[in-house]
Amino acid sequence: MAPVFHTLQEFMLHTKNIVYLLMAAGLIGLPLFWWFLTERDEDQRTY
């Protein structure tokens, strides 16, 4: 059952909470994704 927003304030608060959750997921996910990409890099020899 979808929540019913009765006022603009409730809608804005709900929207802001969702955006905060997405930002937190991005801040956690981007470093993990970068670590996944660079994990397989082998050290290049310097002769």
Buried (B, 14 or more C-beta within 10 A) or exposed (E): EEEEEEEEEEEEEEEEEEEEEEEEEEEEEEEEEEEEEEEEEEEEEEE
